[in-house]
Amino acid sequence: MQRLIFDYSPFYFALCLVIGFGYAWLLYTARYSWSKSFNRILFALRALLVTLLFMLLLGPVLRQTKNIFEKPTWVFLIDNSKSVKQTTDTTALLSGMRGVAEAVAQQDVDVEWSTLDAVTDSILFDHRTSDLSSSLKQVVVRHEGKNLAGIVLVSDGIYNNGVSPLYQPLRIPVFTVGIGDTVQRADLVLRNVAYNRVVYQGNKYPLRAEVGMSGLPNRDITVTVRNHGKVLQKITKNTGDKSLLDFDFQLDAATPGIQRLEIRLDQVANESNLSNNRAAAFVEVVEGKKKILLIAGSPHPDIKALASVVEKNSNYEFLVHLPGIKEQPQSALAGKDLDMVIAHQSPDIDGRTTNLLTGYIKEKVPVLVIVGQRTQLRTLPAAGVPVVFEPSAQRDEVQPVLNSNFQDFGFSMDVGATVARYPPTGVPFGKFTYPTFARTIMFQRIGNLITERPLLMTLDLDGHKLGVVIGEGIWKWRLNESQETGKTIAFDEIFSKLLQYLSTKDDRKKFRSFPLQHEFTSDGPVVMESQVYNDLFQPVYGHTVQIDIRNEEGKSTTYRYVTGPGSSSRYRIGGLAEGIYRYTSTTEINGKREAAAGEFLVVEQNQESRNLTADFGLLRKLAKSTDGKFYKSAELNLLGQDLAALESKTTIHTEETFNPLINLKLVFVLLLALVSAEWVLRKFAGAY
C-alpha cells in the first residue's frame, strides 16, 4: 500500500497549481504560428511541468506499507548422543519422525530439523555429551522474534552436561518423545572421579571414586587404581542396600611429570554394561608453586576478579597484602621469593604501597601495575614505571578493543568479539607517554573511535617484565561476560596468559614449540605452535618444523609443516586416542639443529556410556511445564495427528518505508518526458 504524505497545507499545492497555469498562460497567450489545438497541448505540458516542480520543492514523502506473512515453524530437536544409538533402532526412529514431519508440513507450516549441536537433517547419533538445556535454549534464541510454533524433542531424557532442562524457562510448547529403555538393569557405574589435577612431589594426594549401583544388593565391590599396569591401591566394600558408594584413596606423588592413573571396577555377576567400569585420571606432579603477591592501598572489586583467575591455576600461590587491613608478614613480602607482583592502584595516594612497588621494580620482580583513581600518577616514573601522564583530575570512560596484531599470546578466535562487548572502564583523562617498544594488547575506544592509546600493554625493560593496565574497573568485564554467556572464558584467558607471561622467566631460545593447551579431548585436534627467532629475537618464518609425537607404548608418529605468520605457525593433529603424549620438535636455524620437547595429554569423552537407562519422568515434566505433551516412540502416529490438529497461526509483519518523492526515478523520468515532449513539439512547430 502506498500513500503520499504532505508536511504543508493543501493551500500551498493550490498555489503551485496557480503558479504553473499562470506561467503557462503568460508563455502561450502571446502570438503563435501554430494551431490553437497545438497551443493547448504545449500549454498543458508547460503548466504540468511547472506545477510538479513547485510541488517537489514542498518535499512530499511517499509512504509504502508492506505486509510480510511468516508461516509458523516447528523444530524437530533430535537427541543425537551415543546413548540413544546403543538402546534404540535409530533407522526406524528417523523414518517415523519424518512421517510426523510430513503430516505437520501439510498444515502450511515450516519444519526445521536440529540435533543437539547444529541445524541439520543429517543425524548420525555420534554426539559425545547430552546437554538438553543448552540445545533447547539455542533453538529459542535462533528463532527469537520469529514465528516459532513449538519444539518436538526426541530424547531418552538423559543429560550429562549442563543443567536440567526443567530449569530452562520456555514460553513455547515442547512435545517430548521418549526413546530408549527405562528398565533398571543390574549395573555398576563409575560415576565420577575427583582428584587434584596438580600435586606436589613428595606429598600424598587424595582421589575419590564415586560408584553407583542398581540391582546389585549385598555385593562386594572392588575398585583398583593402577599406574602403568602396577596396582597402587585396592579397596573393597559391600553395597548393602545403598545406591552410591565412595572409595577414598591416598596416593603418593613420587615421579614428576604427568601421571596416568587407571581406575577400574571389577566386574560382578549379571552386570549388563561394562563400558562404564573404568575411567582415567591424569595428575601432574610438579616440584613447587609460583608465588604471586597482590599489593593495594585499599580494597577494590578488581582484586576479587584477579584472584578468581589466579586461584584457578593450582601452580600459583596467591597472597594479598592490604596495609592496615589484610597484611602479610615481612618474610612473605621479600622480592627474592616472589615470582610476580600485582600492584593495584600503586603507588597509591596515601603512600602505603609506594616503597614496596619501588623495591620490587629495583629487584626486577615482574609487576602488573593497574592504574586507577587512587594511583599517584606523578610518582609512577620515579617508582620505575615509564608511563608519564599529563596533570588532570578528570576521568574518561573507555571500552577495550583487542589488538588484532598482537599475536604473542595466541588468544582464541572468539576473544576479540567478547572483549568488544565489555562495558567501559575509567581511565585518566588526557594524553600520556610510554615507551615506543611497548606491546599493546588492548586499545582504548571512546564512543565509536578506536584510539592508538593502549589500555593494556606489556614492557620489557632489559629483561625486566612489566604489565600496565591504564584504568580500573576490570571487574565489570568479568561480570558482564558472566551475565551474557554464563562463563568467563575470554576474561580468564586474557589475564591468565598475561600472568603466565609475566611470571615466567624469559626463554632466550631461538626455537620454541609447544601445545596451545595442556589437555585436549579426543574429539578435537591437538594444536601445536612453533616460533622461530633471529639473532635480534624477532620472529621469522618459512622454517620447516618436524614434530615427533610418541604415545605411552613408545609408538612414534612424525609430522612436518612450514611456519608462517599468524595462525600459520600452528599445526593441528587429529585422531589421537586417550593418553599421555611426549613430543620433540626440531628445526634448522643458520645450519644448526634446534629442538624443543614436552608433553600433553588427551582425555577421552566417555560420558554417554555411563548411564543407558532412559528418564521418561523428566520428559513428562518438561512437556507438562510448557503445555506440551509426552509420547512414547510407539505413539508417533498419535503425535503426528495431534500436531496436525493444532492451530498454528501465520504471523504478519508490517514494514513501512518513507521515501521523498523527489528521489523516485519515476518522477525524474516524468519530468524529463514533459520537458522533452514540449521541446520536440515546439521544434516541430518551428519555434526553436
N, C-alpha and C positions, 0 to 999 in steps of 0.2 A: 504494500500500500504506500502511495506517495502523496505528499501534501506540501504546498508552499506555505512558508511562514514569513510574515512581514513584521518588521520592527516599527513601522511607521503607520500613521493614519491613512486610510484609503483616500483621503483628500489629496495626498501627495501624488498618488497614482493617477487621479483625475487630472492633476496639474501636468503630469508627464504627458498625458494624452492631449491636453490642450496645447502644450509646447510642440509636440510632434505634428499635430494638424496645423498649428499656426505657422510653423516653419515651412511645411509643405505648401501651405496656401500662399505664403509670400513668394515662394520659389516658382510655383506653377500657375499663378494668376497673371503673370506677365504674358506678353505676346509670345506665341509659339507657332512653329511652322508645321506641326503635325496635327492629326485629327483630335477631336475632343475626347473620343473614347481612349485613344492612346495616351492623352494627357492625364486622364483619370487613373490609368494604370500606374503611370510614373508618380502621380500624386500619392496614391495608396502605398507604393513601395517606400517612398521617402518618409511619409508620415509614420508608417510602421517601424522603420529603421530608427528614427529619432526617438520615438516613444520607447522602444525597447532599450536603447542606450541610456536614456534618462532613468528608466526603471531599474536598470542594473546598478546605477550609481547609488540607489537606495539600499542595496545589499540584501535582496530576498534570498532565503535559505530553503533548500529542498529537503524535507524530512522523509526518509524512506524507512518503513517498518517491515521487517521480515520475520516470519514465524518459522521456526525450525522444529520439526517433530522428531523426538527421540524415543525410539522403542525401548521398552523395559529389557533388562539383561538379567539372565540367570547364570550364576557362576557355578560350575561343577568342580569342586575342590576335591581332588583325589589324593589320599594319603599314599604316597609312592615310596614309603620306607620299606626297608628289607624285612621287617617283621610281618608285613602283610603278605609278602611273597611266600614266606615259609608256612603260612597257615591257610592260604586262600588260592583258589583257582582263578588267577588274575585274568586269563583269557576270557573265561565265561563272565567274569565280573564286568570287564570293559565292554563286552558285547551287550550285556544287559543295560549298562548305563547309557550306551549310545542309543539304544532303543528308547529309553526315557527322554534323552535329549531331543530325539526326533519328534516325539509326541509333544514336547513343550514348544519346539520351534514352529509347529503348525499353528500356534496361537498368536502369530505375529510378534514374536519376541526374539531377542538375540541370545545366543548361548555361547558362553566362554568356558574353555577347558583350562584348568590350572592344577599344577602339582604343589607340593609344599614350598617349592623354591622358585617356580617360574610359570609363566603363562605359556602353555604348550598342550597340544593334543597327542604328543608322543610320550607315552608314560611307560617307564621301564622298571619301576619298583626297585630302585637301587640306592635310595637316599639313606645315609648312614645314621641320621638322627630324626626324631619326630618332635617338631615344635609347632603344635597345632595353634597355640595362641598367636604367635607371630604371623603365621600363614593367614589366619582369619583377619588379622589387623592389616596385612598387606593388601588383601582383597578390598577391604573397606577404603583404605587410603587411595588405592588405584582408581576407585570409582567415586571418589569424593566429588560432589557436585553433579554426578551423573545419575541416570535413572536405573539404580540397582534394585531389582525386584526381590532378590533373595539369594541365598547360598545353599547348595546341596553339598554337604560334607560327607564323603565316603571314607570311613576310617575304622580301625579296630579300637579306637579310644585310648591307645597307649601313647603317652608323651614322655620323652626322656630328656627334653631340653626346654628351657623357658618355664613359664608359669602355667598353671591350669587354665585351659580355655574358658572355664567358668568365671574367671576373674576378668575376662576381656569384655568391656561394655559394648554391646552391639544393639543397634536400633533397627536392624532388618531381620527378617525371619531366617533361621538356619534350620533346614531339614537335614537330619542325620540318617545315614545308612550304616548300620553296624555289620562289620565283616570280621572274619576270624573265628577263633574257638574260645568260648568263655569257660570251658570246663577246666577246673583246677586240677593239674596233674601233679604227680609226685616229682618234686624237683628241688634241687639246691641251686642257689644263685649267689654268686659273689657280687653283691650289690655295690659296694664301694670300698675303696682302699684309701685311707687317709694317712698322709705322711708329710714330712718336711722335705721340700724339693732340694734345699741346700742345707747340708750339715757340715760340721767342722771335724777335721781329722783328730782322732783320739777320743772323741766323745761317743756316748751311746745316744741313739735316737729312737723315738717310738714309731711304730707302724701299726695301724688298726685295720683289720679286715672285717667288714660287716657282711654276714651271711644270712640270707633269707631262706626259709624253709616252707614248703607246702606239702601236705600229705605224707609227712615223714615224722610221726611222733616217736619219742623214746629211741632215737637212733644216735649212735656215736659218730660225730663229725670231726674229721681231721683236716687241718689247714697247715700247709707246709710252705716255708719261704726258702727259696733257693737262689744261689748266685753262681752262674756258670756250672750248673748241674750239682753243685755242692749244697747240701742241706745246712742252712744256717740255724733254723729253729722250726720245731713242730709242736702244735698244740691240738689236743683232742678234747672235745666237750660233748655232753649229751644234750639232745634237743629238748627233751621233756615234752611239754605242751606249748613251747614257745614258737613264735614265727620269725624271730630275729635274734641272732647271737653275735656278740662282739668278741673278736680274737685279738688280744693286745700282745705285740711283740716288742722286745727291746734288743736292738741290733747294734753292732759295733761299726763305727766309721773308721776303717783301717786304711784302705788304699785310696789316695787322692784320684780325682777324675770322676767321670760319670759311671755309676754302677747300675747295672740292670738287675732288678730283683723279680723273680717269678713267684707269684702267689698262686697256689693250687689247692683246690678242694678234691679230696679223694672221692671217687665215685662210690655211691651206695646202691643197693639193690633197688630195682624198679624205677630208677631215675630216668626221666623222659628226655631231658635236654642237657647235653654235656658241654655244649659250646659256651655256656656261661659259668664254667667251673674254674676258669683261670683268668688272671689279669697280670699285667706287668707294671712295675713301678720303677721310675728312673730317679736315682738320687745322685746329686753332685756333691762329692766330698771335696771341700776346699780347705786351704790352710789357715785362713783368717779373714776377718771382716775389714772393709774400708770404713773409716770413721769420718762422718760428716757433721760439722758443727754449724748451727744457725745462731747468729747473734742479732739482737734487735733492741732498740731503746724502749719499745712498748709493744703490747700485744696487737695483733692485726690478723684479719681473716686470711691474708696471703700465707701466713705461716702454716695454718692448717692445710691449705691447698698443697703447699710444697711438701709438708710432712706426709700427706697421703701418697704422694708419688715416691718419696724416698723409702717409706716403710713397706712398699710393695716388693722391694728388692731385698731378699734375705742376705745379700752380700754387704749391705750397709748397716752400720750402727749410727743411729741418728741422735744427736744431742741438741738441746735448745737452751740458750743462755740469755735470759732477760734480767739485766741487773736490777736488783731490788724486788723482783717478782719471782723469777724462777732461775736460780743461779747454779752454775756448775762449779765444782771445786777447781782450784787453781791448777791442779795436776791434769785435769781434763781439758784445760784451755791451752796447753803447751802446743805451739805450732808444729814442732817436730813430730808429734804423734797424730797429727791431723792429715787426712788425705784431701780435704776440701773444706771451705768455709762459705756459708751463705750469709751475706750481710744485708739485712733488710732495713732500708732507710738509714744506713750508716755511711758516713759519720753523721750521727743524729744531732739535732739542735741542742740537746741537753748535754752532749759530750759524754754519754755513758759508754758508748762503744767505740769512740774515735781512736783511742790508743790501741785497743785490740786490733781494729782493722789495719791501722798503720803498721803495727808489728807483724801481722800476718803477711802483708804485701812485701815488707822488707825481707821476710824469711822466704819469700816466693812460694807461699802456700796458695794453691789455686783458689780463687774467690769469685763468687757470683754476687754482684752488687745490684740491689734493687733500689732505684731512686724513687723517693716519694715526697709527700708534703713535709715530713719531719726530717728530711735529709738536709744537712748543712752543705748546700751546693758549692759555696765558695771554697770549702776546705777539701773538696774531692781531689784536685790535683796535688795538694800537699800530702794527702794520705796515700798517694800513689796511683790514683785512678785518673788517667789522662783524658778527662772529659770536662770541658770548660763551658759553663752556662752564662748567658748574659743576665745581669741582675733584673729580676722581675718577681713580683709577688702574685702574679696571675697564673692561672692554670688553663690548659687546653684539654678537651675531650677528644681522643683519637681512637680509631679502630685499627686492629692489626691486619697486615697483609703479608702473607708468607712470600719470601723472596724466591721466585722460581729458579733463579740462577744459583741458589745455594744448594750444592749437592753433597756437602761433606757428610751429612748425617744420613742421607738416603731415606727421607720420610716416605711414608706410604702415599698412594695416589690421592686418597680422599682427604688428607690432612689439610691441604690448601683451601678446599671448599668449606670445610668445617671452620677453619680459622677466620675466613671471610665473614662468617655469621656471628662471630663473637661480639659482645657489647663493648662500648667504648670504655677506655681506662684513662685515668687522669695523669697528665704529663706536665712538666714545667713549660710555661709559655715562652715563646721566642726561640731564637736560634741558639745552637750550641756547636762547639767544635770538638772534633775527635780525630784520632789518627787515621790517615788515609788507608792504612793496611788493615783496618778493622773489617771483619767478616760479618755482614748483615744477614741475620736470619729472618727478621721481620721489619717491614717498613711501617711508618705511620700514615694513616689515611684520615684526612679531615673532610668530612662530607663525602663527596664523590672524587675528591682529588687525592691521588696517591703521591705522597711526597717522597723525597730521597732521604728524609731523616730516619735513622734507624730507631726501632722500638726495642729490638733485642739484637745484640751483637756480641761477638767474641773478639778478644785481642790476644795476641801472642807477643809478649814483651821479652825478647831474648830468652825464650824457653819458659817464661812465667805466664800461665794461662789466666785470663780474666774473662768473665762474662758480665755484661751490663744490661739490665732491663730499665729503660728510660720511662718509668711510670709504675704506679702501684694500682692494685685492684685486679690482679690476675685471678683472684678467687672467683670473680664474676664469670670468667671464661669457663672455668671448670663447672660451675653451677649451671650456666647456660647450656653447655653441651649435654650435661646430665639430664636437664629438663627436656631437651629436644630429642635425644636418642636413647636415653636410659643408661648411657655409658659415658665414659670419659676417655675414650681411646686416643683421640688426637692430642688433647692436653697432656695426658700421661706420656705419650710417645715423645712429644717435643721436649718436655723437661727431663724425662728420664735419659734421653740421649744427650741432652745438654750436660746433665750432671755426670753421666758416664764419660763424656769427652773431657770435662774439666778435671775430674778426679783421677783420670788415667794418665800415667806418666808417658811422655812422648816416646813413640817408637820411631826412630830415625831410619828405619829400614826403607830401602827404595822400592820394595815389593811387599805388598800386603794382600792377603787373600783370606776371606772369612765368610761364614754363613750369616745371612741377614738376621736370623733368629737362632736361638739356642735349641729350640724344639719345634719340629714340624709334625703335621699329621699325614697319615699315609694316603689320604685322598687329595692331597695338594702337592705342588712341586717343592723341592728343596732349592732355595735361591742362594747362589754363591756370588760374591762380589770380589773383584780383583782390582787393585790400584797400583800403578807403576809411576815412579817419580824420577826426575832427572837430578843432577847434582845440586840444583837450587831448590830441590824438593817441590817442584812444580809438576802437576800431573801431565803425563804424556800417554799417547795412545798408539794403537797399532801393534801391540806386542801379543804374541801367541802364548796363551796360558794353557798349561796341561794340568788337569786335576785328576789325581788318582784317589778313588774312594774305596775303602776296604771295610767290609762288614765284620761281624763278630766271628764268623767262621774263617776269616782270612781271605775270602774271595775279593779280588780287586777288579775294579772297572775304571777305564780311563776315558776322560772327556777332554776335548780341546775347543778353544774358541779364541777369537781375536778381540781385544779390548777396544772400546770406543767411548766417546763422551756420553754423559747421562746414563740412561738405563742400559746402554750397550756394554757397560762394564760388568753387567750381571749375566749369570748363566743359570738357567732353570733345568733342574734334573727331576724327572718324574719316575713313578713306578717303583720307588724304594719301599721295601717292606719294613715292618716294625723292627727296631733295634738300634744299637749304638754304632755309629759310623765314624771312622777316622779318615781324615783326608790329608793329602800332601799336594800342594800346588807349586808349580815351578814355571819359571820363565827366564829368558836370557836378556840381560841388560849390559850393554857395552862388552859383549863377549864373555860375560861372567854369568854362571847359573845361580839364580836366586831362588829360595824356597820358603814356603810358609806352611805350617801344619796346625792341626787342631782336631776337634771332634764335635759332633752334633748328634741329636737323637731324633728318631721318627717314631711316633706313637700311633698305634692302630685305633681307629674309631670302631668300637665293638659294642656300642650300647644297645643296638637293636636286637641282639640275640639274648640279652639278659632276661627279658620278660616277653613271653609269647601269649599270655592269657589276655584276651580281649576284655575291654572295660565298657560294656554296653550301658552301665549305670551312668557314667559320665556323659555319654552321648544323649541319653534320655533327658538328663538335667539341662544340658546345653540347648536342646531343641525346645524344651518347655519354657526355659527362661527367655527365649527370643520369639515366642509364639509360633514356633515351628512344630515339627512332628518327627517322631523316630520310626524307622522302618528296619526290618531285618533284610538281609540280602535276598531272601526268598520272596520278598514283597515288592520287588521293583515294578511290577505291573501296576500295583496299587499306587506307588509313588508317582508313576507317570500319569495316571488318571487324576490324582489329586492336584498335581501341579498344572495339568492342562485345564482343570476346572477353576483354578484361581483366576481372579480378575486382575490382571496387571495392566495398569493404565499407562498410556503413552504421555510423555511429558512434552509440553510445548514451551520452547524457549523463544523469547522475542528479542530481536536485535534492532536497534534504532541507529541510523546514521544521519548526520547532518552535513550537507554539502552546499556551500554557497553556489547560487545559480550561475554566477559568472565563471565558475571553474568547470562547468559541464562542456564537453566537446560539442554536444548537440547545439548549444546556444551559439558557440563560435561559428559552427557551420551555418546556422540560420542567418546570423548577421552577415557573414561573408556572402551567402547566397543573395540576400537582399541588395547589398552593395553591388555585387557583380551583375545581377539582373537589371538594376537601374542603369548601370554604366553601359551594358550591352545594348539595351533598348535605346538609350539616348544616342549611342554611337550609330546604331542602325538608322535612327531618325536624322542623323547628320548634325547633332548638337555638339559633338566633341570633335 
